[in-house]
Amino acid sequence: MTTVELSQPSPHIAVITLNHPPVNTLSWTSRADLKRILDKLDGDEDIRAVVITGSGRAFTAGAHLGEDQQMDDGALPEFLGDFDRIINGIENFRAPVIGAINGPAIGGGLELALACDIRIASTRAVFVAAGVNVGLMANFWRLARIVGLGPAKEILLTGEKYGAEEALRWGLVSSVHEPDELMAAALAKAERIASRAPLSVEATKRCVNRALDVTQHDADRLQVSEMSALFRSEDHQEALRAFFSKTSGNYQRR
């Protein structure tokens, strides 16, 4: 049985569900399953938005500590590199990725959540930067960029559990929902994204991912380049038609 499940509730939306009971740890098998699914979806241009969530009571508790204890120093670079490739793959995925955080997101699970473009949480969600709790460190780069240096230092240096409302206050998540309403909210957001012109959505994601790394001059050049390509696209004309006629767009990705 796969430790990661894939479903497609509508033509342009995919749902990835981490399914490795009891807390959906990111074992070697789980990571391989997740990477395989992400690679498959990234090549499917019909997919315009992805939701990642967890089964049962957890989003993901991060690394499988039992496997970690059996790993020698020689395997460490491969382990870390493999995990980084998956997390970077989510962040740089062609289409927007929504994290529906249904329960604890701990350590590597927090890093996976941070790589999503949009995060929404269940009232049962818990966020833990667990590095200091197990004599390690992680999460610092993305967390500080999302919540700011002050809150990131508190979260990272204490290793404490922080609930959904605290995460909302810090901007770690954009909304909080009752557990039985979380997936409906995530899918509604995914449907909204999928209904926009896909070339425009993908260009917007590419640009905003670089927003904190480039100078204003480089940002201006990037915007001109992307806007010029979009302006010439058939999807731009279709988006204008849909806007003025107040109908849905029929986008062909060209």
C-alpha positions as CSV (number, residue, x, y, z in Angstrom):
1,M,0.0,0.0,0.0
2,T,1.3,3.4,-0.9
3,T,2.1,5.8,1.9
4,V,1.0,8.8,-0.2
5,E,-2.4,8.8,-1.9
6,L,-3.4,10.8,-5.0
7,S,-7.0,11.8,-5.9
8,Q,-8.5,14.2,-8.4
9,P,-11.8,15.7,-7.2
10,S,-12.2,17.8,-10.3
11,P,-10.5,18.0,-13.7
12,H,-7.8,20.6,-12.8
13,I,-7.2,19.9,-9.1
14,A,-5.2,17.1,-7.5
15,V,-5.1,16.2,-3.8
16,I,-2.1,14.5,-2.2
17,T,-2.8,12.8,1.1
18,L,0.1,11.6,3.3
19,N,-1.0,8.3,4.6
20,H,1.6,6.7,6.9
21,P,-0.2,5.9,10.2
22,P,-0.2,6.9,12.9
23,V,1.4,10.3,12.3
24,N,2.3,10.2,8.6
25,T,6.1,10.2,9.2
26,L,8.2,11.0,6.2
27,S,10.0,7.7,5.9
28,W,12.3,6.8,3.0
29,T,9.2,5.1,1.4
30,S,7.0,8.0,2.0
31,R,9.4,10.4,0.5
32,A,9.8,8.2,-2.6
33,D,6.1,8.0,-3.0
34,L,5.7,11.7,-2.6
35,K,8.4,12.5,-5.1
36,R,6.9,10.1,-7.6
37,I,3.5,11.7,-7.4
38,L,4.9,15.3,-7.6
39,D,6.9,14.4,-10.7
40,K,3.8,12.9,-12.3
41,L,1.6,15.9,-11.5
42,D,4.2,18.5,-12.6
43,G,4.2,17.0,-16.1
44,D,0.4,17.0,-16.3
45,E,-0.5,20.5,-17.6
46,D,-4.2,19.9,-16.9
47,I,-3.4,20.2,-13.2
48,R,-3.7,23.8,-12.1
49,A,-3.7,23.5,-8.3
50,V,-2.6,20.9,-5.8
51,V,-3.8,20.4,-2.2
52,I,-1.5,18.5,0.3
53,T,-3.0,17.2,3.5
54,G,-2.6,14.3,5.9
55,S,-4.8,11.3,6.8
56,G,-6.0,10.7,10.3
57,R,-5.0,13.0,13.1
58,A,-1.7,14.4,11.8
59,F,-0.4,16.4,8.8
60,T,3.0,14.9,9.2
61,A,5.3,14.5,12.2
62,G,8.4,14.8,9.9
63,A,11.3,12.4,9.7
64,H,11.0,8.8,10.8
65,L,13.2,8.9,13.9
66,G,13.6,5.1,14.0
67,E,15.1,5.2,10.5
68,D,17.3,8.2,11.4
69,Q,18.9,6.3,14.3
70,Q,20.0,3.5,11.9
71,M,21.6,5.9,9.5
72,D,25.4,6.3,9.4
73,D,27.3,9.4,8.5
74,G,27.8,8.2,5.0
75,A,24.1,8.1,4.3
76,L,23.4,11.6,5.7
77,P,24.2,13.7,2.6
78,E,21.8,11.5,0.5
79,F,19.1,11.7,3.2
80,L,19.3,15.5,3.5
81,G,19.6,16.0,-0.3
82,D,16.7,13.7,-1.0
83,F,14.5,15.7,1.4
84,D,15.6,19.0,0.1
85,R,14.8,18.0,-3.5
86,I,11.2,17.1,-2.4
87,I,10.7,20.3,-0.4
88,N,12.2,22.5,-3.2
89,G,10.1,20.6,-5.7
90,I,6.9,21.6,-3.8
91,E,8.0,25.2,-3.6
92,N,9.0,25.3,-7.3
93,F,6.1,23.2,-8.5
94,R,4.6,24.6,-11.7
95,A,1.1,25.2,-10.2
96,P,0.2,26.6,-6.8
97,V,0.2,24.2,-3.8
98,I,-2.1,24.6,-0.9
99,G,-1.2,23.0,2.4
100,A,-4.4,21.9,4.3
101,I,-2.8,21.4,7.7
102,N,-5.2,19.0,9.4
103,G,-3.1,18.2,12.5
104,P,0.5,18.4,13.9
105,A,3.2,19.6,11.4
106,I,6.4,18.8,13.2
107,G,10.0,19.2,12.2
108,G,10.3,18.1,8.6
109,G,6.4,18.3,8.5
110,L,6.7,22.0,9.3
111,E,9.2,22.4,6.5
112,L,6.8,20.7,4.1
113,A,4.1,23.0,5.1
114,L,6.3,26.1,4.7
115,A,7.1,25.0,1.1
116,C,3.4,25.3,0.2
117,D,2.3,28.5,-1.5
118,I,-0.8,28.8,0.7
119,R,-1.4,27.3,4.1
120,I,-4.7,26.9,5.9
121,A,-5.2,25.1,9.1
122,S,-7.6,23.0,11.1
123,T,-8.2,24.1,14.7
124,R,-6.4,20.9,15.6
125,A,-3.2,21.9,13.8
126,V,0.0,22.2,15.8
127,F,3.3,23.6,14.5
128,V,6.6,22.6,16.0
129,A,10.1,23.4,14.9
130,A,11.4,20.3,16.6
131,G,15.1,20.6,15.8
132,V,16.3,21.7,19.2
133,N,14.1,19.0,20.8
134,V,16.2,16.3,19.2
135,G,19.6,17.9,19.1
136,L,19.3,19.1,15.5
137,M,18.2,22.2,13.6
138,A,16.0,23.0,10.6
139,N,13.2,25.2,9.3
140,F,15.1,28.5,9.7
141,W,15.2,29.8,6.2
142,R,11.6,29.5,5.1
143,L,10.1,30.2,8.5
144,A,11.9,33.5,9.0
145,R,10.9,34.6,5.5
146,I,7.3,33.8,6.2
147,V,6.7,35.0,9.8
148,G,9.6,37.4,10.3
149,L,12.8,37.1,12.3
150,G,11.4,37.7,15.8
151,P,8.6,35.1,15.8
152,A,10.9,32.6,13.9
153,K,13.5,32.8,16.6
154,E,10.9,32.1,19.3
155,I,9.5,29.1,17.4
156,L,12.9,27.7,16.5
157,L,14.8,28.3,19.8
158,T,12.1,27.0,22.1
159,G,10.8,23.9,20.2
160,E,7.4,24.7,21.7
161,K,4.1,23.6,20.2
162,Y,2.1,26.5,18.7
163,G,-1.6,26.2,17.8
164,A,-3.5,27.3,14.8
165,E,-4.6,30.7,16.2
166,E,-1.0,31.6,17.0
167,A,0.0,30.5,13.5
168,L,-2.7,32.7,12.1
169,R,-1.6,35.7,14.1
170,W,2.0,35.3,12.9
171,G,0.9,34.8,9.2
172,L,2.1,31.2,9.1
173,V,-1.4,30.2,7.9
174,S,-3.9,32.4,6.2
175,S,-7.1,31.0,7.8
176,V,-8.3,28.5,10.4
177,H,-11.2,26.1,10.0
178,E,-13.1,23.5,12.0
179,P,-11.7,20.1,11.1
180,D,-14.7,19.0,9.1
181,E,-14.6,22.2,7.0
182,L,-10.9,22.2,6.3
183,M,-10.8,20.3,3.0
184,A,-13.9,22.1,1.6
185,A,-12.1,25.4,2.3
186,A,-8.9,24.1,0.6
187,L,-10.7,22.8,-2.4
188,A,-12.7,26.1,-2.8
189,K,-9.4,28.0,-2.8
190,A,-7.9,25.5,-5.3
191,E,-11.0,25.8,-7.6
192,R,-10.7,29.6,-7.5
193,I,-7.0,29.3,-8.6
194,A,-7.8,26.7,-11.2
195,S,-10.4,29.0,-12.7
196,R,-7.9,31.7,-13.5
197,A,-5.7,31.8,-16.6
198,P,-3.1,29.1,-15.9
199,L,-0.1,30.7,-17.7
200,S,-0.8,33.9,-15.6
201,V,-1.0,31.9,-12.4
202,E,2.2,30.0,-13.1
203,A,4.1,33.2,-14.0
204,T,2.8,34.9,-10.9
205,K,4.1,32.1,-8.7
206,R,7.5,32.1,-10.4
207,C,7.8,35.8,-9.8
208,V,6.6,36.0,-6.2
209,N,8.9,33.1,-5.3
210,R,11.8,35.4,-6.3
211,A,10.4,38.6,-4.7
212,L,12.6,38.6,-1.6
213,D,15.8,37.6,-3.5
214,V,16.0,40.2,-6.3
215,T,16.6,43.9,-6.5
216,Q,13.9,46.3,-7.6
217,H,15.7,46.7,-10.9
218,D,15.8,42.9,-11.5
219,A,12.2,42.6,-10.4
220,D,11.2,45.3,-13.0
221,R,13.0,43.4,-15.7
222,L,11.4,40.1,-14.6
223,Q,8.0,41.7,-14.7
224,V,8.4,43.2,-18.1
225,S,9.6,39.8,-19.5
226,E,6.7,37.8,-18.0
227,M,4.1,40.4,-18.8
228,S,5.3,40.7,-22.4
229,A,4.8,36.9,-22.9
230,L,1.4,36.9,-21.2
231,F,0.2,39.9,-23.1
232,R,0.8,38.0,-26.4
233,S,-0.9,34.8,-25.2
234,E,-4.3,33.6,-26.3
235,D,-5.2,33.0,-22.7
236,H,-4.9,36.7,-22.0
237,Q,-7.5,37.4,-24.7
238,E,-9.7,34.7,-23.3
239,A,-9.4,36.1,-19.8
240,L,-10.5,39.5,-21.1
241,R,-13.4,38.0,-22.9
242,A,-14.5,36.1,-19.7
243,F,-14.0,39.2,-17.6
244,F,-16.2,41.5,-19.7
245,S,-18.9,38.8,-20.4
246,K,-18.9,37.7,-16.8
247,T,-18.5,34.0,-17.8
248,S,-15.9,31.3,-17.1
249,G,-12.7,31.3,-19.2
250,N,-11.8,28.4,-21.5
251,Y,-8.0,28.4,-21.3
252,Q,-5.8,26.4,-23.6
253,R,-2.4,27.3,-22.1
254,R,-1.2,29.2,-25.2
